[in-house]
Protein backbone atom coordinates (compact mmCIF):
# COMPACT_ATOMS: atom_id res chain seq x y z
CA UNK A 1 0.00 0.00 0.00
CA UNK A 2 1.49 3.29 -1.12
CA UNK A 3 0.61 5.27 2.00
CA UNK A 4 2.93 3.00 3.99
CA UNK A 5 5.88 3.89 1.76
CA UNK A 6 5.90 7.66 2.04
CA UNK A 7 4.20 10.70 3.51
CA UNK A 8 3.27 13.40 1.04
CA UNK A 9 1.52 16.71 1.58
CA UNK A 10 1.67 20.08 -0.19
CA UNK A 11 4.24 22.43 1.35
CA UNK A 12 3.25 25.92 2.41
CA UNK A 13 5.52 28.10 0.27
CA UNK A 14 7.30 31.29 1.25
CA UNK A 15 5.08 34.37 0.90
CA UNK A 16 6.41 37.40 -0.90
CA UNK A 17 4.96 40.78 0.10
CA UNK A 18 6.83 43.35 -1.96
CA UNK A 19 10.52 42.99 -1.09
CA UNK A 20 9.71 41.05 2.09
CA UNK A 21 9.74 37.25 2.11
CA UNK A 22 7.79 35.55 4.90
CA UNK A 23 8.17 31.91 5.84
CA UNK A 24 6.51 29.71 8.42
CA UNK A 25 10.00 28.51 9.26
CA UNK A 26 10.77 31.88 10.84
CA UNK A 27 7.30 32.24 12.35
CA UNK A 28 7.46 28.87 14.11
CA UNK A 29 11.06 29.44 15.22
CA UNK A 30 9.99 32.70 16.88
CA UNK A 31 6.93 31.04 18.44
CA UNK A 32 9.10 28.19 19.69
CA UNK A 33 11.48 30.65 21.35
CA UNK A 34 8.61 32.52 23.01
CA UNK A 35 6.89 29.37 24.31
CA UNK A 36 10.16 27.85 25.48
CA UNK A 37 11.21 31.07 27.21
CA UNK A 38 7.82 31.44 28.88
CA UNK A 39 8.01 27.92 30.29
CA UNK A 40 11.62 28.36 31.43
CA UNK A 41 10.69 31.54 33.32
CA UNK A 42 7.72 29.74 34.86
CA UNK A 43 9.98 26.98 36.16
CA UNK A 44 12.50 29.51 37.49
CA UNK A 45 9.75 31.41 39.32
CA UNK A 46 8.43 28.21 40.89
CA UNK A 47 11.91 27.52 42.24
CA UNK A 48 12.00 30.99 43.79
CA UNK A 49 14.56 32.37 41.32
CA UNK A 50 14.37 35.87 39.84
CA UNK A 51 11.98 35.60 36.90
CA UNK A 52 12.31 39.30 36.04
CA UNK A 53 16.08 39.02 35.69
CA UNK A 54 15.63 35.79 33.71
CA UNK A 55 13.42 37.63 31.22
CA UNK A 56 16.20 40.15 30.64
CA UNK A 57 18.63 37.27 30.16
CA UNK A 58 16.31 35.64 27.62
CA UNK A 59 15.99 38.91 25.70
CA UNK A 60 19.76 38.86 25.25
CA UNK A 61 19.49 35.18 24.31
CA UNK A 62 17.04 36.05 21.52
CA UNK A 63 19.48 38.52 19.97
CA UNK A 64 22.32 36.04 20.37
CA UNK A 65 20.23 33.29 18.77
CA UNK A 66 19.47 35.41 15.70
CA UNK A 67 23.13 36.31 15.24
CA UNK A 68 24.31 32.78 15.95
CA UNK A 69 21.80 31.19 13.57
CA UNK A 70 23.09 33.35 10.74
CA UNK A 71 26.80 33.62 11.41
CA UNK A 72 27.59 30.12 12.65
CA UNK A 73 26.98 29.05 9.04
CA UNK A 74 29.49 31.57 7.65
CA UNK A 75 32.62 29.38 8.03
CA UNK A 76 31.00 26.58 6.02
CA UNK A 77 29.91 29.05 3.33
CA UNK A 78 33.42 30.52 3.08
CA UNK A 79 34.99 27.05 2.82
CA UNK A 80 32.52 26.22 0.03
CA UNK A 81 33.71 29.24 -1.93
CA UNK A 82 31.09 31.85 -1.05
CA UNK A 83 32.56 35.39 -1.26
CA UNK A 84 33.31 36.83 2.17
CA UNK A 85 30.80 39.69 1.97
CA UNK A 86 28.05 37.32 0.86
CA UNK A 87 28.91 34.87 3.66
CA UNK A 88 28.61 37.71 6.18
CA UNK A 89 25.40 39.19 4.73
CA UNK A 90 22.99 39.41 7.71
CA UNK A 91 19.77 38.92 5.72
CA UNK A 92 20.68 36.27 3.16
CA UNK A 93 22.35 32.90 3.32
CA UNK A 94 21.79 29.83 5.45
CA UNK A 95 20.59 29.74 9.03
CA UNK A 96 21.42 27.04 11.57
CA UNK A 97 19.37 25.91 14.57
CA UNK A 98 22.57 24.70 16.25
CA UNK A 99 24.13 28.11 15.62
CA UNK A 100 21.07 29.81 17.05
CA UNK A 101 21.23 27.69 20.19
CA UNK A 102 24.95 28.35 20.62
CA UNK A 103 24.56 32.10 20.11
CA UNK A 104 21.62 32.29 22.48
CA UNK A 105 23.42 30.33 25.21
CA UNK A 106 26.55 32.50 24.94
CA UNK A 107 24.52 35.73 25.12
CA UNK A 108 22.46 34.39 28.05
CA UNK A 109 25.60 33.45 29.97
CA UNK A 110 27.04 36.94 29.48
CA UNK A 111 23.84 38.63 30.64
CA UNK A 112 23.53 36.28 33.62
CA UNK A 113 27.01 37.29 34.78
CA UNK A 114 26.21 40.96 34.31
CA UNK A 115 23.15 40.62 36.53
CA UNK A 116 25.02 38.31 38.94
CA UNK A 117 22.36 35.64 38.67
CA UNK A 118 22.94 31.92 39.44
CA UNK A 119 23.83 30.88 35.90
CA UNK A 120 23.54 27.12 36.16
CA UNK A 121 20.36 27.14 38.22
CA UNK A 122 18.70 29.23 35.50
CA UNK A 123 20.20 27.18 32.68
CA UNK A 124 18.75 24.03 34.23
CA UNK A 125 15.31 25.62 33.86
CA UNK A 126 16.20 26.74 30.34
CA UNK A 127 16.92 23.15 29.25
CA UNK A 128 13.16 22.45 29.22
CA UNK A 129 12.52 25.59 27.19
CA UNK A 130 15.20 24.66 24.67
CA UNK A 131 13.54 21.29 24.06
CA UNK A 132 10.11 22.92 23.69
CA UNK A 133 11.51 25.53 21.31
CA UNK A 134 13.04 22.81 19.13
CA UNK A 135 9.76 20.91 18.90
CA UNK A 136 7.73 23.98 17.91
CA UNK A 137 10.41 25.34 15.59
CA UNK A 138 10.68 22.08 13.70
CA UNK A 139 6.94 22.25 12.94
CA UNK A 140 7.81 25.18 10.68
CA UNK A 141 10.35 23.02 8.83
CA UNK A 142 7.67 20.39 8.28
CA UNK A 143 5.19 22.96 6.97
CA UNK A 144 7.55 24.39 4.33
CA UNK A 145 9.30 21.00 3.80
CA UNK A 146 12.87 21.92 4.66
CA UNK A 147 15.88 19.81 5.70
CA UNK A 148 15.18 16.82 3.50
CA UNK A 149 17.93 14.25 3.34
CA UNK A 150 19.01 11.57 0.92
CA UNK A 151 16.68 9.48 -1.22
CA UNK A 152 15.16 6.59 0.71
CA UNK A 153 12.69 3.71 0.62
CA UNK A 154 12.34 3.97 4.40
CA UNK A 155 8.75 4.06 5.61
CA UNK A 156 7.50 7.61 6.23
CA UNK A 157 10.00 9.25 3.90
CA UNK A 158 8.65 12.43 2.32
CA UNK A 159 7.39 12.07 -1.26
CA UNK A 160 7.68 15.11 -3.54
CA UNK A 161 4.95 15.26 -6.18
CA UNK A 162 4.98 17.32 -9.36
CA UNK A 163 3.95 20.90 -8.62
CA UNK A 164 5.10 20.85 -5.00
CA UNK A 165 7.03 23.98 -4.02
CA UNK A 166 9.41 22.77 -1.32
CA UNK A 167 11.93 24.98 0.52
CA UNK A 168 14.33 26.79 -1.83
CA UNK A 169 17.34 24.67 -0.87
CA UNK A 170 15.50 21.65 -2.29
CA UNK A 171 14.45 23.21 -5.60
CA UNK A 172 16.60 20.72 -7.57
CA UNK A 173 14.40 17.90 -6.23
CA UNK A 174 11.22 19.31 -7.83
CA UNK A 175 10.04 17.95 -11.15
CA UNK A 176 7.34 18.16 -13.79
CA UNK A 177 4.60 15.61 -14.42
CA UNK A 178 6.53 14.16 -17.33
CA UNK A 179 9.61 13.63 -15.15
CA UNK A 180 7.75 11.94 -12.30
CA UNK A 181 7.96 8.20 -11.69
CA UNK A 182 4.78 6.62 -10.34
CA UNK A 183 3.52 10.13 -9.63
CA UNK A 184 6.54 11.13 -7.54
CA UNK A 185 9.66 13.17 -8.11
CA UNK A 186 11.35 11.18 -5.36
CA UNK A 187 11.13 10.11 -1.71
CA UNK A 188 13.58 11.57 0.80
CA UNK A 189 14.39 11.37 4.49
CA UNK A 190 12.46 14.03 6.42
CA UNK A 191 15.29 14.90 8.84
CA UNK A 192 13.33 17.76 10.46
CA UNK A 193 10.61 15.30 11.47
CA UNK A 194 13.21 13.00 13.02
CA UNK A 195 14.64 15.95 14.97
CA UNK A 196 11.18 16.94 16.21
CA UNK A 197 10.51 13.41 17.47
CA UNK A 198 13.93 13.24 19.13
CA UNK A 199 13.35 16.57 20.89
CA UNK A 200 9.96 15.35 22.13
CA UNK A 201 11.59 12.26 23.63
CA UNK A 202 14.30 14.46 25.15
CA UNK A 203 11.66 16.67 26.80
CA UNK A 204 10.05 13.62 28.38
CA UNK A 205 13.45 12.38 29.62
CA UNK A 206 14.17 15.79 31.18
CA UNK A 207 10.93 15.62 33.16
CA UNK A 208 11.80 12.10 34.29
CA UNK A 209 15.32 13.12 35.33
CA UNK A 210 13.98 16.11 37.26
CA UNK A 211 12.03 13.69 39.46
CA UNK A 212 14.47 10.82 39.75
CA UNK A 213 18.06 12.10 39.32
CA UNK A 214 19.16 12.36 42.98
CA UNK A 215 21.54 13.72 43.98
CA UNK A 216 21.78 16.15 41.07
CA UNK A 217 24.17 19.07 40.89
CA UNK A 218 23.46 22.52 39.48
CA UNK A 219 24.07 22.66 35.74
CA UNK A 220 23.76 18.92 35.12
CA UNK A 221 20.26 19.11 33.63
CA UNK A 222 21.48 21.69 31.14
CA UNK A 223 24.60 19.64 30.42
CA UNK A 224 22.42 16.58 29.79
CA UNK A 225 20.40 18.57 27.25
CA UNK A 226 23.63 19.66 25.52
CA UNK A 227 24.91 16.07 25.33
CA UNK A 228 21.63 14.52 24.16
CA UNK A 229 20.82 17.11 21.52
CA UNK A 230 24.38 17.18 20.21
CA UNK A 231 24.52 13.42 19.71
CA UNK A 232 20.94 13.47 18.37
CA UNK A 233 21.92 15.86 15.60
CA UNK A 234 25.03 13.83 14.84
CA UNK A 235 22.97 10.66 14.33
CA UNK A 236 20.03 12.23 12.49
CA UNK A 237 22.21 14.09 10.03
CA UNK A 238 23.47 10.80 8.60
CA UNK A 239 20.09 10.90 6.82
CA UNK A 240 21.23 14.18 5.21
CA UNK A 241 24.42 12.72 3.80
CA UNK A 242 23.85 11.96 0.11
CA UNK A 243 25.88 8.96 -1.10
CA UNK A 244 27.92 9.32 -4.28
CA UNK A 245 25.78 6.70 -6.03
CA UNK A 246 22.66 8.86 -5.81
CA UNK A 247 21.60 11.24 -8.55
CA UNK A 248 23.29 14.53 -9.37
CA UNK A 249 19.99 16.22 -8.51
CA UNK A 250 20.00 14.77 -4.99
CA UNK A 251 23.63 15.70 -4.46
CA UNK A 252 22.98 19.25 -5.65
CA UNK A 253 20.42 19.72 -2.86
CA UNK A 254 22.58 18.08 -0.18
CA UNK A 255 24.16 19.79 2.82
CA UNK A 256 27.80 20.86 2.72
CA UNK A 257 30.26 18.43 4.24
CA UNK A 258 33.66 18.65 5.86
CA UNK A 259 35.31 15.31 5.31
CA UNK A 260 32.98 12.44 6.13
CA UNK A 261 30.34 14.48 7.99
CA UNK A 262 28.14 17.52 7.53
CA UNK A 263 29.05 20.70 9.38
CA UNK A 264 26.07 20.12 11.68
CA UNK A 265 27.36 16.65 12.48
CA UNK A 266 30.76 17.98 13.50
CA UNK A 267 29.05 20.62 15.66
CA UNK A 268 26.70 18.06 17.19
CA UNK A 269 29.51 15.63 17.94
CA UNK A 270 31.52 18.36 19.67
CA UNK A 271 28.45 19.44 21.68
CA UNK A 272 27.72 15.86 22.71
CA UNK A 273 31.16 15.22 24.16
CA UNK A 274 31.25 18.69 25.72
CA UNK A 275 27.92 17.97 27.44
CA UNK A 276 29.33 14.74 28.91
CA UNK A 277 32.35 16.67 30.17
CA UNK A 278 30.06 19.27 31.77
CA UNK A 279 28.02 16.60 33.57
CA UNK A 280 31.25 15.27 35.08
CA UNK A 281 32.61 18.74 35.81
CA UNK A 282 29.46 20.04 37.48
CA UNK A 283 29.35 16.91 39.62
CA UNK A 284 32.71 17.96 41.05
CA UNK A 285 32.33 21.73 41.27
CA UNK A 286 28.63 22.52 41.85
CA UNK A 287 26.49 22.01 44.96
CA UNK A 288 23.67 19.49 45.05
CA UNK A 289 20.29 20.92 44.06
CA UNK A 290 17.87 21.51 46.93
CA UNK A 291 14.97 23.80 47.83
CA UNK A 292 17.09 25.40 50.52
CA UNK A 293 19.89 26.18 48.08
CA UNK A 294 17.43 27.52 45.46
CA UNK A 295 15.98 30.03 47.89
CA UNK A 296 19.40 31.01 49.19
CA UNK A 297 20.54 31.65 45.63
CA UNK A 298 17.47 33.75 44.86
CA UNK A 299 17.87 35.85 48.00
CA UNK A 300 21.60 36.40 47.51
CA UNK A 301 21.31 37.14 43.79
CA UNK A 302 18.61 39.71 44.52
CA UNK A 303 20.84 41.48 47.02
CA UNK A 304 23.74 41.38 44.57
CA UNK A 305 21.92 42.76 41.53
CA UNK A 306 23.63 45.86 40.04
CA UNK A 307 20.53 47.91 40.85
CA UNK A 308 20.66 47.08 44.58
CA UNK A 309 23.03 48.32 47.24
CA UNK A 310 23.57 45.27 49.41
CA UNK A 311 26.18 42.63 48.71
CA UNK A 312 25.26 39.03 48.03
CA UNK A 313 25.68 36.39 50.66
CA UNK A 314 28.47 33.86 50.27
CA UNK A 315 26.03 31.02 49.68
CA UNK A 316 25.13 32.32 46.22
CA UNK A 317 28.63 33.03 45.02
CA UNK A 318 29.55 29.36 45.09
CA UNK A 319 27.01 28.51 42.40
CA UNK A 320 27.19 31.75 40.40
CA UNK A 321 30.96 31.54 40.11
CA UNK A 322 31.19 27.77 39.75
CA UNK A 323 33.12 27.21 42.99
CA UNK A 324 30.50 25.54 45.15
CA UNK A 325 30.98 22.61 47.48
CA UNK A 326 30.45 19.47 45.41
CA UNK A 327 30.23 17.05 48.33
CA UNK A 328 26.68 15.65 48.46
CA UNK A 329 27.10 14.87 52.16
CA UNK A 330 27.42 18.57 52.88
CA UNK A 331 24.24 19.49 51.01
CA UNK A 332 21.58 16.82 51.08
CA UNK A 333 18.89 17.19 48.41
CA UNK A 334 15.53 18.20 49.79
CA UNK A 335 12.42 16.77 48.06
CA UNK A 336 10.58 19.48 46.20
CA UNK A 337 6.95 19.86 45.18
CA UNK A 338 7.40 23.37 43.81
CA UNK A 339 6.70 22.21 40.29
CA UNK A 340 3.96 19.78 41.22
CA UNK A 341 5.86 17.03 39.43
N, C-alpha and C positions, 0 to 999 in steps of 0.2 A: 504494500500500500504506500502510495507516494508520500502521504503526510507523515509517515514514519521516517522518511529519508531526509527531509529538510523542512525548515521553517521559512516561510516566505510571506512578506507583507510589504505594502508600499511605503517607502521612506517618506518622511516629512522633509521636503527640501528647504534649503536656506532661503529666507525671504529677502528680497532686495527692495528697499524703500529709498529711492534716490541713490545717493552714494553710500548709504548705510546698508550693511548686510547683517541680518538677524538670524540666529540659529538657535534651535532648542538645546543644542550642546551647551552654549553659554548660559542660557536661561536656567537649565537644570543644574549646572555647576554652581551658579549663584544661589539657587534655592537650596542645594545640598549644603553649601557653606552656612547659610543662615539657619537651617534646621539643626545642623550639627553643632553650631556655636550656641544656639539657644539651649540645646540639651546639655551641653558641657557646662554652661553657666548655671543651669538648674541643679546639676549634680554638685557643683562647687558650693552653691548657696546652701544646699542641704547638709553639706559637711561643715558649714559654718565659716567657709572661706569668703574672701571679699569679691562678691559677684560684680560690683561696680568696677573695681580695678581689672577684673578678668575681661569685662567688656572692652575696656581700653586696650588691653593686650590683644584681644581678638580683632580689633579694628586694625592694629598694626599687622596682624597675621594676614588679614585680607589683602592689604597692599603688598606684603611680601609674597603671598601666593600668586597674585597677578604677575608680578615681576619674575618670580621663579618659574612659573608655567611657561612664560615666553622665552626667557634668557637661558634656562637650563638646556634648551634645545640648540642654542647657538653653536656650541663646540662641534656637535654632530654636523650641523649645516656647513660650517667652515671646512671641516674635514672632507665633506662631500663635494667641495668646490664652489659653494655659494659665496659670492662676493661679500666682503666684510660688512659693508654698509647694509646690504640686504639681510644678512644674518642678524644684524643688530636692530633692524627695523621693529619698532614697538607694536605696530598694528598689523603686520603681515608676517607670515611664516608659520611654523608649527608651534603647537602648545603641548605641554607635557603635564599630566596629572602628578607624576612623581616630582617634577620640578616645582609644581605649585605647592605640593606638600612640604618639600624641603625649604622653599622660600618662606612659606608661612610659619614653619617651626622656628627658623632662624630669627625672623622678625619678632615672633612671640617671645622667644628667649631674651632678646635684647630689651624689649619693653618690660618684661617681668623683672629684670635686673634693675631697670631704671626706677620702677615703682617699689622695689625691694619686696616683692611678693615671693611666696614659697614656690619656686619654679616647678619642682617635680610633683608636688601635691596637685597643682593646677594641671600639669600635663597629664597626670593620671586621669583626671576628669575629661581632658581633651581627647584621650584615646577613643572614648565612646563616640564623641562627635566626629572624629575623623572617619570612623567606620560608617557612620550614618551618612556623612557627606559623600563618601565614595559610592554608596548604594544609590543615593538619589542622583548624583552626577552621572553615573553610568546609564541611568534611564534615558538621559539625553542622547548618549551615544547609540542606544538601541533605536531611538525614534528617528534619528537621521541616518542610521546604518553607517557607523564609523568604526574603525579599528577591526576590520575584517582581516583574517589571516590567510593561510595557504588554502588551496583547493582541498576538499575532503569528501569522503563518503560516510563520515561519521554522522550518526543520528543527531538531528537538531542543528546541523549546519545551516547557514543562511543561503537560500536560493535567490539569485538575482534573475528577475524576469525582464524581458524586453520592455523598454519604456520606464524602468525604475531609475530614479535619479538619486543614487547613493551619494555619500559624502564626497567632496571633490577629490580627495586623495585616492579614491577608488574609481575614478572616472574610466580608467583603462579597462575595468572589468565589465562595463556596460556594453550592451550589444543591441542590434536590431533584430526584428523578427526573423529575418532570413538567416541570421548568424546563430540563432538559438538552436540548442539541441534538446529535444523533448520538452520544448517550451521554456528552457532555462539557459541563461548565459553562463552559469556555473554555480557551484555550491562551495561555500567557503566557511572556515571556522569563524564563529562570532565571538572573538576574544573579549569584547566588552561585556557580553553576557556572562562569560566565565568569570570575569573579574567581579561582576555584581554578585554572583552567587557566592564566590569566595569571601567577599566582604560581609555578606549576610551571615555566613557561618562564623566568621571572625567576631562579629558583634555578639552572637550568641555565646561564643567561648569567653569573651570578655566579661559578660554578665555572670557566667559560671565561675570564672576565676575570682571575681569580686567577692563571691560568697564563700568560696572554698579554699582559696590560696592563703593559708595561714601557717607561719607568719609571713607577711608580705612587706617589703620595704618600699619606701617612697621612690617613685620613678619606675618601678618594675612593671607596672601595668602598661605604661607608655612604651617601655622598652620591648615588651612582648608584642605590642601592636607593630612597632618598627620591624621586628624580626619576622613576624608572620607575614605582613604585607610585602616586605621585601622579597622573601622567598616565594610568596604567591605570584608576584609579577614575574619573577625569574622563570617559574614553571609554566605559567600561562603563555608567556611570550614565545615559547617554543612553537605554539600554534601560528605565530606570526612570521616564523622563518619560512621562506619559500624555497624549497629544494631546487637544485639546478635542473632537474628533469621536468619541472613544470613549465608551463608556457611562458613565452616572453611577456605576454599581457599580465600574467600573475606576478611575474618578477618586477615588472614596471610599477606595480602598485604596492610593492612590499616595503617594509620598514628598512631604514638604513642599518647596516651592521658594522661592527668593529671586530674583525676576526670571526670567530664562530658564533657570536651572539649579537643580538640587537643592543643598541645603546641602553634601552630600558632594562634589558636583562643584566647588563653589567651594573647598572645603578641598583637594581633590585638585589642582586647578589651581595653587593657591598653593604646595602642597608640591612640585609638579613644577618650577616655576620656581625655587623656593628650592634644590632639589637641584642644578639646573644651576649656580646661583650658587656653591654650596658646592664643586662640582667645580673650578670656576675658582679660587675663593679658596684651597682647600687646595693647589692646584698652585703657588700663589705663596707660601704661608706655612708649609707643612709639609715636613719632610724626605722624601726618597725612601725607600720601604720596603726594608729589607734585613734579613738574619739578624743581622748585627752590630748594627744599630740596635735590633732587637727585644730582644736579650739585654741591651744596655745600658739600655734602658728598664726591663726587668724588674728588673735589679739596682738601678738608681737608685730606682725606685718602692718596692722593698722596704726600702731604707735610709731612705726618706722617709715611710714609713707612720707615722701618729700613735702607734702602739704600739711604735715603735722609737726609739732615741736618736740614731742617726747621721743626718746630713743627706744629701739626695740629691745625686748628681753633676750637673754642669751639662748633661750630655748628655740627661738625661731631661726637664729643665725645658722644653727647646725644644719638645717635642712635647706635653707635658702642658698647657702654657700657650699653645700655638698660636703660638710665636714662633721656630720652627725655621728652619734654613737651607733655602731652597727650591731651591737651585741643584743640579740633578742631577749636575753635574760634581764637586761637592764630596762627594757621597755616592752612589757607584755602586751600583745594585742588585746584590745577591748572589743567585745562583740558590739556591732552597731546595727541599729534599725533606722538610721536616719533616712536611708533611701527606700525603706519598706521592701527590701529585697531579701 
